[in-house]
Amino acid sequence: MKFIFWICLALTGYAYFGYAVLLSICVYLRKQSIRKADYTPGVSIIMAARNEEVNLPSKLENLRMLNYPKEQFEIVVASDGSTDRTAEILLEQSPPVVAILLEESGGKARALNAAVSRARGEILVFLDARQSLELNAISELACCFADPTVGAVSGELLLENSGVHSHEGLGIYWKIEKMVRKLESASGSVVGVTGAIYAIRRELYVAIPPGAILDDVFVPMNVARQGKRVVFEPAAIARDRFFNEKGKEFSRKVRTLTGNYQLLQLAPWLLSPSNPLLFRFVSHKLLRLLIPIFLPLMLVASGVVGGPFYGAIFWLQVLFYVAAACGSLIPSAKRFKPVGIASTFVMLNAAAALAFFNFAAGRKKVWL
C-alpha cells in the first residue's frame, strides 16, 4: 500500500508541477524562439455558429474593426442548422462576411469543415462566436507565420471574473495552464491550442472527424504530425468571462475532458510513435485524466498503512476534501483562498471522472 501511495502521489505531482519543471529545464538548455516579422498573408476567419443570435452581431462588428488589411481577410461563418435568427443575421451581412447556411445541425466539426472548404486565405484563423478579440489579435497571429517552421499558432484566452471570489481557484488553474503552454512553445510545440483563437496554414488542415468535440486538439496535433511547430502567442488575445450560472463551468470542463477521451478513439495514432508530441500529450493531457483514480487510491492507501506519518497525511487529505465540500455548499467560503483552491481542484477532477463515464456510456455532445 505504501508503494501505491507514493506512485499515485508522484504521478499526481508530476501532472500538475513536475511536467512544468521538466519543461523549464528544457527551455533553459535549448530555447526555441519564433522568428517573427511584419507579415500580412491572406487570412480566412473561420467560425461555426449554432443559435448565436445574441453573440453574433457584436462579434462580427468586433471583427470588422480588426487592425488587419481589409483586402487581406474574409470572415467565413457556417450556421449549423440554427433555429433562431443566426441565419438571417448572416444573410444581412456584406463582404468580407461569407455565409454558409447548413439546414440541419451536424455538429461543430461538420460546420468547420464546410467553412474551410469555402475559405480562400493562406492562413485559417479559428474563432468562437462568444469571445471578443483585441484589435491586433489577428496581426499577432500572422506575424508568427513569417517563421517557416511554424504551422499553427495559439492565441490566449483571458477570463474575466469581475471580482467574483468563487472563481479564484479557476484563475489559478488557468495561470498554471498558461505557464505550461508558454514553456511547451518555448521548448518546441504546445499540445493543443486555445479553441477561442488559433490559426494554421491552410495546406496543413486535416478534416475534422464528424462529431469530434476538440477541434483545438485534433487540428494542431495533425499540424505537428506533418513536421511543423505549434506555438503559443500570448499577445493574440481573446476575452471571455467565467460562467456565473451554477454548474456552467463544470459542464464546460466535462465536455472538454470527454473530448480528450474521444480523441483517443478518433485518432489512435496519438498514442503511437507517429505522434511527435507523444510524451507531451501523455504528460499534459492523459495523466490528468487519471488523477480521479490516483486521489482515492492515495486516501485509502494512507488510511490502511496507518502510523503517525501516514495517519497525518490521511487526515490532511480528509481536511482538504472537507474544505472542498464547504466551498461547494457555501459559495462565500471560497473567498478564503485555500477553500477556493480545494473546491476547484475537486471540481476539475470530478469533471474528469464524469467525462470518463460519458465516454464509456457513449454520450455525445458536440455543442455546449
SULZIBEL-V143018 format. One record per helix or strand of 2 or more residues. SS is the DSSP state (h for helix, s for strand). FROM is the first residue (numbers start at 1). TO is the last residue. If there is no record, write none. Layout:
ss: (SS SS)
from: (FROM FROM)
to: (TO TO)
This chain:
ss: (h s h h s h s h s s h s h s h h s h h h h h h)
from: (2 43 53 70 73 86 97 108 123 132 137 150 165 197 202 215 229 248 268 278 307 331 337)
to: (29 49 64 72 80 91 102 118 127 133 144 160 186 201 204 225 241 266 271 305 329 335 360)
